[in-house]
Amino acid sequence: MLDSLRALYGDKPAARIPDNWRDRLPDPLAYYSQHVAKLGRTNATGWAQGACPFHDDHNASLSVHVAGASAGGWRCFAGCGGGDLLGFHMRRTGLDFKAAVCDLIGGNR
Ligand SMILES: [Zn+2]
């Protein structure tokens, strides 16, 4: 089992994703505030709206879940889809899963 994991993820410690990576993702409000233009006020259910970075958005089509226990999700109502914070980061940066996780928990973006 361990050998197959090594084959899959490589042997370098720096290339491994820690088991608790989900707990180490940035705060959704801090992250989305930084990367979503014109982010508005958070509503009663914990969602805020802003300009979608994935299309030429003039209408704040993007909703991001920035408060509450299950915060982190996003959805674009103009057809870009939706997902979790990691998916947003992957799409925004073009990084693959592992690189995006390392980037996020490294804390510098
Ligand atoms: Zn969009």
Backbone and ligand atoms as CSV (ligand in chain L), in Angstrom:
chain,resi,resn,atom,element,x,y,z
A,1,MET,N,N,0.843,-1.205,0.000
A,1,MET,CA,C,0.000,0.000,0.000
A,1,MET,C,C,0.872,1.246,0.000
A,2,LEU,N,N,1.838,1.264,0.923
A,2,LEU,CA,C,2.713,2.419,1.019
A,2,LEU,C,C,3.526,2.596,-0.259
A,3,ASP,N,N,3.988,1.480,-0.811
A,3,ASP,CA,C,4.776,1.556,-2.039
A,3,ASP,C,C,3.959,2.111,-3.195
A,4,SER,N,N,2.697,1.702,-3.262
A,4,SER,CA,C,1.873,2.206,-4.353
A,4,SER,C,C,1.592,3.692,-4.170
A,5,LEU,N,N,1.462,4.122,-2.924
A,5,LEU,CA,C,1.271,5.547,-2.675
A,5,LEU,C,C,2.517,6.336,-3.057
A,6,ARG,N,N,3.660,5.768,-2.744
A,6,ARG,CA,C,4.914,6.417,-3.127
A,6,ARG,C,C,5.007,6.548,-4.635
A,7,ALA,N,N,4.597,5.469,-5.310
A,7,ALA,CA,C,4.651,5.504,-6.763
A,7,ALA,C,C,3.726,6.591,-7.298
A,8,LEU,N,N,2.612,6.763,-6.609
A,8,LEU,CA,C,1.614,7.725,-7.061
A,8,LEU,C,C,2.028,9.164,-6.749
A,9,TYR,N,N,2.546,9.378,-5.558
A,9,TYR,CA,C,2.778,10.746,-5.116
A,9,TYR,C,C,4.254,11.133,-5.039
A,10,GLY,N,N,5.131,10.167,-5.269
A,10,GLY,CA,C,6.537,10.488,-5.199
A,10,GLY,C,C,7.068,10.373,-3.784
A,11,ASP,N,N,8.350,10.440,-3.644
A,11,ASP,CA,C,9.002,10.143,-2.384
A,11,ASP,C,C,9.413,11.384,-1.605
A,12,LYS,N,N,9.314,12.531,-2.222
A,12,LYS,CA,C,9.757,13.741,-1.551
A,12,LYS,C,C,8.703,14.216,-0.551
A,13,PRO,N,N,9.103,14.469,0.697
A,13,PRO,CA,C,8.134,14.925,1.694
A,13,PRO,C,C,7.378,16.176,1.243
A,14,ALA,N,N,8.072,17.070,0.579
A,14,ALA,CA,C,7.443,18.326,0.180
A,14,ALA,C,C,6.339,18.122,-0.845
A,15,ALA,N,N,6.359,16.980,-1.531
A,15,ALA,CA,C,5.364,16.740,-2.558
A,15,ALA,C,C,4.121,16.054,-2.012
A,16,ARG,N,N,4.134,15.700,-0.730
A,16,ARG,CA,C,2.984,15.009,-0.159
A,16,ARG,C,C,1.956,16.005,0.354
A,17,ILE,N,N,0.714,15.626,0.190
A,17,ILE,CA,C,-0.364,16.437,0.741
A,17,ILE,C,C,-0.687,15.912,2.132
A,18,PRO,N,N,-0.653,16.768,3.146
A,18,PRO,CA,C,-0.960,16.288,4.496
A,18,PRO,C,C,-2.417,15.835,4.597
A,19,ASP,N,N,-2.671,14.863,5.485
A,19,ASP,CA,C,-4.023,14.320,5.629
A,19,ASP,C,C,-5.043,15.389,5.990
A,20,ASN,N,N,-4.596,16.393,6.725
A,20,ASN,CA,C,-5.544,17.399,7.217
A,20,ASN,C,C,-5.606,18.631,6.322
A,21,TRP,N,N,-5.325,18.447,5.024
A,21,TRP,CA,C,-5.245,19.631,4.157
A,21,TRP,C,C,-6.550,20.414,4.131
A,22,ARG,N,N,-7.682,19.724,4.233
A,22,ARG,CA,C,-8.949,20.462,4.189
A,22,ARG,C,C,-9.075,21.448,5.348
A,23,ASP,N,N,-8.527,21.070,6.511
A,23,ASP,CA,C,-8.579,21.953,7.677
A,23,ASP,C,C,-7.648,23.143,7.532
A,24,ARG,N,N,-6.717,23.034,6.607
A,24,ARG,CA,C,-5.701,24.090,6.471
A,24,ARG,C,C,-5.971,25.032,5.309
A,25,LEU,N,N,-7.090,24.823,4.629
A,25,LEU,CA,C,-7.431,25.742,3.543
A,25,LEU,C,C,-7.676,27.128,4.115
A,26,PRO,N,N,-7.475,28.165,3.323
A,26,PRO,CA,C,-7.668,29.523,3.848
A,26,PRO,C,C,-9.128,29.779,4.204
A,27,ASP,N,N,-9.351,30.750,5.067
A,27,ASP,CA,C,-10.698,31.181,5.396
A,27,ASP,C,C,-11.397,31.633,4.105
A,28,PRO,N,N,-12.603,31.092,3.834
A,28,PRO,CA,C,-13.263,31.424,2.562
A,28,PRO,C,C,-13.469,32.925,2.359
A,29,LEU,N,N,-13.843,33.633,3.423
A,29,LEU,CA,C,-14.068,35.067,3.267
A,29,LEU,C,C,-12.773,35.788,2.902
A,30,ALA,N,N,-11.685,35.428,3.569
A,30,ALA,CA,C,-10.401,36.065,3.274
A,30,ALA,C,C,-9.960,35.736,1.851
A,31,TYR,N,N,-10.130,34.475,1.467
A,31,TYR,CA,C,-9.703,34.054,0.135
A,31,TYR,C,C,-10.525,34.739,-0.957
A,32,TYR,N,N,-11.842,34.649,-0.834
A,32,TYR,CA,C,-12.673,35.204,-1.902
A,32,TYR,C,C,-12.613,36.737,-1.926
A,33,SER,N,N,-12.422,37.352,-0.779
A,33,SER,CA,C,-12.280,38.809,-0.761
A,33,SER,C,C,-11.083,39.246,-1.591
A,34,GLN,N,N,-10.078,38.398,-1.582
A,34,GLN,CA,C,-8.856,38.720,-2.292
A,34,GLN,C,C,-8.984,38.488,-3.800
A,35,HIS,N,N,-9.798,37.523,-4.175
A,35,HIS,CA,C,-9.795,37.084,-5.574
A,35,HIS,C,C,-11.083,37.344,-6.344
A,36,VAL,N,N,-12.105,37.847,-5.677
A,36,VAL,CA,C,-13.358,38.161,-6.362
A,36,VAL,C,C,-13.566,39.671,-6.320
A,37,ALA,N,N,-13.672,40.259,-7.515
A,37,ALA,CA,C,-13.867,41.708,-7.585
A,37,ALA,C,C,-15.286,42.062,-7.144
A,38,LYS,N,N,-15.423,43.239,-6.547
A,38,LYS,CA,C,-16.731,43.783,-6.169
A,38,LYS,C,C,-17.523,42.849,-5.267
A,39,LEU,N,N,-16.844,42.160,-4.384
A,39,LEU,CA,C,-17.557,41.245,-3.487
A,39,LEU,C,C,-18.447,42.043,-2.540
A,40,GLY,N,N,-19.728,41.678,-2.520
A,40,GLY,CA,C,-20.690,42.432,-1.720
A,40,GLY,C,C,-20.821,41.904,-0.300
A,41,ARG,N,N,-21.846,42.378,0.378
A,41,ARG,CA,C,-22.070,41.973,1.770
A,41,ARG,C,C,-22.524,40.527,1.853
A,42,THR,N,N,-22.157,39.889,2.938
A,42,THR,CA,C,-22.587,38.515,3.180
A,42,THR,C,C,-24.048,38.515,3.615
A,43,ASN,N,N,-24.868,37.669,2.979
A,43,ASN,CA,C,-26.286,37.647,3.343
A,43,ASN,C,C,-26.541,36.722,4.529
A,44,ALA,N,N,-27.817,36.576,4.897
A,44,ALA,CA,C,-28.191,35.840,6.107
A,44,ALA,C,C,-27.785,34.374,6.046
A,45,THR,N,N,-27.668,33.812,4.843
A,45,THR,CA,C,-27.298,32.405,4.738
A,45,THR,C,C,-25.806,32.208,4.507
A,46,GLY,N,N,-25.036,33.296,4.563
A,46,GLY,CA,C,-23.586,33.164,4.491
A,46,GLY,C,C,-22.996,33.307,3.100
A,47,TRP,N,N,-23.826,33.712,2.134
A,47,TRP,CA,C,-23.334,33.858,0.766
A,47,TRP,C,C,-23.131,35.338,0.416
A,48,ALA,N,N,-22.155,35.623,-0.415
A,48,ALA,CA,C,-21.921,36.975,-0.911
A,48,ALA,C,C,-21.762,36.893,-2.426
A,49,GLN,N,N,-22.061,37.996,-3.100
A,49,GLN,CA,C,-21.990,38.005,-4.553
A,49,GLN,C,C,-20.944,38.982,-5.052
A,50,GLY,N,N,-20.298,38.579,-6.154
A,50,GLY,CA,C,-19.279,39.434,-6.733
A,50,GLY,C,C,-19.119,39.130,-8.206
A,51,ALA,N,N,-18.139,39.762,-8.823
A,51,ALA,CA,C,-17.888,39.568,-10.252
A,51,ALA,C,C,-17.159,38.246,-10.475
A,52,CYS,N,N,-17.692,37.438,-11.392
A,52,CYS,CA,C,-17.080,36.142,-11.685
A,52,CYS,C,C,-15.787,36.348,-12.473
A,53,PRO,N,N,-14.689,35.747,-12.011
A,53,PRO,CA,C,-13.422,35.908,-12.730
A,53,PRO,C,C,-13.309,34.991,-13.952
A,54,PHE,N,N,-14.292,34.099,-14.151
A,54,PHE,CA,C,-14.169,33.117,-15.222
A,54,PHE,C,C,-14.893,33.516,-16.499
A,55,HIS,N,N,-15.607,34.617,-16.476
A,55,HIS,CA,C,-16.167,35.155,-17.714
A,55,HIS,C,C,-16.188,36.677,-17.585
A,56,ASP,N,N,-16.518,37.347,-18.660
A,56,ASP,CA,C,-16.538,38.804,-18.658
A,56,ASP,C,C,-17.810,39.265,-17.947
A,57,ASP,N,N,-17.706,39.441,-16.647
A,57,ASP,CA,C,-18.888,39.618,-15.813
A,57,ASP,C,C,-19.128,41.084,-15.462
A,58,HIS,N,N,-20.335,41.554,-15.752
A,58,HIS,CA,C,-20.688,42.924,-15.375
A,58,HIS,C,C,-21.827,42.951,-14.366
A,59,ASN,N,N,-22.269,41.784,-13.940
A,59,ASN,CA,C,-23.486,41.738,-13.134
A,59,ASN,C,C,-23.345,41.003,-11.801
A,60,ALA,N,N,-22.144,40.835,-11.310
A,60,ALA,CA,C,-21.951,40.099,-10.055
A,60,ALA,C,C,-22.669,38.757,-10.106
A,61,SER,N,N,-22.342,37.951,-11.084
A,61,SER,CA,C,-23.003,36.657,-11.288
A,61,SER,C,C,-22.498,35.570,-10.352
A,62,LEU,N,N,-21.419,35.845,-9.660
A,62,LEU,CA,C,-20.802,34.815,-8.835
A,62,LEU,C,C,-21.298,34.907,-7.396
A,63,SER,N,N,-21.741,33.760,-6.859
A,63,SER,CA,C,-22.050,33.670,-5.436
A,63,SER,C,C,-21.000,32.811,-4.768
A,64,VAL,N,N,-20.494,33.293,-3.644
A,64,VAL,CA,C,-19.513,32.511,-2.889
A,64,VAL,C,C,-19.998,32.351,-1.458
A,65,HIS,N,N,-19.777,31.183,-0.896
A,65,HIS,CA,C,-20.239,30.865,0.456
A,65,HIS,C,C,-19.111,31.189,1.432
A,66,VAL,N,N,-19.230,32.288,2.121
A,66,VAL,CA,C,-18.099,32.796,2.899
A,66,VAL,C,C,-18.274,32.686,4.407
A,67,ALA,N,N,-19.457,32.306,4.870
A,67,ALA,CA,C,-19.663,32.209,6.315
A,67,ALA,C,C,-20.501,30.991,6.639
A,68,GLY,N,N,-20.211,30.362,7.782
A,68,GLY,CA,C,-20.939,29.173,8.195
A,68,GLY,C,C,-20.051,27.950,8.145
A,69,ALA,N,N,-20.536,26.878,8.742
A,69,ALA,CA,C,-19.723,25.679,8.914
A,69,ALA,C,C,-19.306,25.055,7.591
A,70,SER,N,N,-20.177,25.131,6.579
A,70,SER,CA,C,-19.871,24.478,5.310
A,70,SER,C,C,-19.425,25.473,4.246
A,71,ALA,N,N,-18.932,26.634,4.666
A,71,ALA,CA,C,-18.545,27.676,3.720
A,71,ALA,C,C,-17.407,27.213,2.824
A,72,GLY,N,N,-17.272,27.885,1.681
A,72,GLY,CA,C,-16.183,27.586,0.766
A,72,GLY,C,C,-16.642,27.435,-0.679
A,73,GLY,N,N,-17.926,27.086,-0.855
A,73,GLY,CA,C,-18.427,26.830,-2.203
A,73,GLY,C,C,-18.623,28.088,-3.033
A,74,TRP,N,N,-18.762,27.884,-4.334
A,74,TRP,CA,C,-19.025,29.000,-5.242
A,74,TRP,C,C,-19.943,28.538,-6.356
A,75,ARG,N,N,-20.652,29.475,-6.960
A,75,ARG,CA,C,-21.477,29.159,-8.110
A,75,ARG,C,C,-21.630,30.405,-8.970
A,76,CYS,N,N,-21.437,30.214,-10.269
A,76,CYS,CA,C,-21.638,31.323,-11.208
A,76,CYS,C,C,-22.966,31.116,-11.909
A,77,PHE,N,N,-23.848,32.121,-11.836
A,77,PHE,CA,C,-25.169,31.975,-12.415
A,77,PHE,C,C,-25.189,32.314,-13.903
A,78,ALA,N,N,-24.043,32.624,-14.456
A,78,ALA,CA,C,-23.966,32.889,-15.893
A,78,ALA,C,C,-23.424,31.686,-16.657
A,79,GLY,N,N,-23.246,30.567,-15.980
A,79,GLY,CA,C,-22.915,29.344,-16.696
A,79,GLY,C,C,-21.501,28.816,-16.516
A,80,CYS,N,N,-20.717,29.394,-15.615
A,80,CYS,CA,C,-19.360,28.893,-15.404
A,80,CYS,C,C,-19.327,27.670,-14.488
A,81,GLY,N,N,-20.463,27.355,-13.902
A,81,GLY,CA,C,-20.490,26.198,-13.015
A,81,GLY,C,C,-20.276,26.592,-11.572
A,82,GLY,N,N,-19.775,25.655,-10.794
A,82,GLY,CA,C,-19.578,25.903,-9.375
A,82,GLY,C,C,-18.720,24.814,-8.792
A,83,GLY,N,N,-18.461,24.924,-7.502
A,83,GLY,CA,C,-17.643,23.900,-6.864
A,83,GLY,C,C,-17.199,24.359,-5.496
A,84,ASP,N,N,-16.086,23.818,-5.055
A,84,ASP,CA,C,-15.560,24.198,-3.749
A,84,ASP,C,C,-14.394,25.171,-3.918
A,85,LEU,N,N,-13.842,25.586,-2.787
A,85,LEU,CA,C,-12.777,26.586,-2.821
A,85,LEU,C,C,-11.556,26.070,-3.579
A,86,LEU,N,N,-11.263,24.790,-3.378
A,86,LEU,CA,C,-10.109,24.218,-4.085
A,86,LEU,C,C,-10.340,24.230,-5.599
A,87,GLY,N,N,-11.555,23.877,-6.016
A,87,GLY,CA,C,-11.874,23.890,-7.439
A,87,GLY,C,C,-11.759,25.293,-8.026
A,88,PHE,N,N,-12.193,26.273,-7.247
A,88,PHE,CA,C,-12.078,27.670,-7.671
A,88,PHE,C,C,-10.611,28.037,-7.868
A,89,HIS,N,N,-9.794,27.631,-6.912
A,89,HIS,CA,C,-8.373,27.961,-6.980
A,89,HIS,C,C,-7.708,27.262,-8.168
A,90,MET,N,N,-8.067,26.003,-8.399
A,90,MET,CA,C,-7.506,25.273,-9.537
A,90,MET,C,C,-7.868,25.958,-10.847
A,91,ARG,N,N,-9.114,26.360,-10.948
A,91,ARG,CA,C,-9.570,26.994,-12.181
A,91,ARG,C,C,-8.912,28.369,-12.372
A,92,ARG,N,N,-8.780,29.097,-11.282
A,92,ARG,CA,C,-8.218,30.439,-11.363
A,92,ARG,C,C,-6.732,30.412,-11.715
A,93,THR,N,N,-6.020,29.428,-11.147
A,93,THR,CA,C,-4.568,29.405,-11.315
A,93,THR,C,C,-4.104,28.450,-12.408
A,94,GLY,N,N,-4.956,27.479,-12.791
A,94,GLY,CA,C,-4.546,26.474,-13.756
A,94,GLY,C,C,-3.695,25.369,-13.150
A,95,LEU,N,N,-3.575,25.354,-11.815
A,95,LEU,CA,C,-2.793,24.313,-11.151
A,95,LEU,C,C,-3.578,23.015,-11.097
A,96,ASP,N,N,-2.870,21.876,-11.024
A,96,ASP,CA,C,-3.565,20.619,-10.816
A,96,ASP,C,C,-3.891,20.460,-9.324
A,97,PHE,N,N,-4.596,19.357,-9.019
A,97,PHE,CA,C,-5.104,19.183,-7.654
A,97,PHE,C,C,-4.009,19.323,-6.601
A,98,LYS,N,N,-2.949,18.575,-6.769
A,98,LYS,CA,C,-1.896,18.552,-5.757
A,98,LYS,C,C,-1.208,19.909,-5.627
A,99,ALA,N,N,-0.892,20.502,-6.746
A,99,ALA,CA,C,-0.225,21.803,-6.718
A,99,ALA,C,C,-1.133,22.871,-6.110
A,100,ALA,N,N,-2.430,22.772,-6.417
A,100,ALA,CA,C,-3.370,23.760,-5.877
A,100,ALA,C,C,-3.494,23.621,-4.364
A,101,VAL,N,N,-3.561,22.381,-3.858
A,101,VAL,CA,C,-3.620,22.174,-2.407
A,101,VAL,C,C,-2.373,22.738,-1.741
A,102,CYS,N,N,-1.213,22.402,-2.284
A,102,CYS,CA,C,0.038,22.886,-1.689
A,102,CYS,C,C,0.101,24.407,-1.714
A,103,ASP,N,N,-0.367,24.980,-2.794
A,103,ASP,CA,C,-0.376,26.427,-2.924
A,103,ASP,C,C,-1.276,27.060,-1.856
A,104,LEU,N,N,-2.452,26.472,-1.669
A,104,LEU,CA,C,-3.416,27.037,-0.724
A,104,LEU,C,C,-2.965,26.881,0.712
A,105,ILE,N,N,-2.478,25.709,1.081
A,105,ILE,CA,C,-2.104,25.523,2.486
A,105,ILE,C,C,-0.732,26.116,2.772
A,106,GLY,N,N,-0.006,26.475,1.701
A,106,GLY,CA,C,1.241,27.200,1.896
A,106,GLY,C,C,0.982,28.615,2.384
A,107,GLY,N,N,-0.237,29.089,2.114
A,107,GLY,CA,C,-0.697,30.340,2.722
A,107,GLY,C,C,-0.225,31.614,2.080
A,108,ASN,N,N,0.312,31.544,0.856
A,108,ASN,CA,C,0.803,32.795,0.284
A,108,ASN,C,C,-0.041,33.315,-0.881
A,109,ARG,N,N,-1.229,32.751,-1.110
A,109,ARG,CA,C,-2.091,33.330,-2.149
A,109,ARG,C,C,-3.511,33.521,-1.668
L,1,ZN,ZN,ZN,-18.880,33.149,-14.612
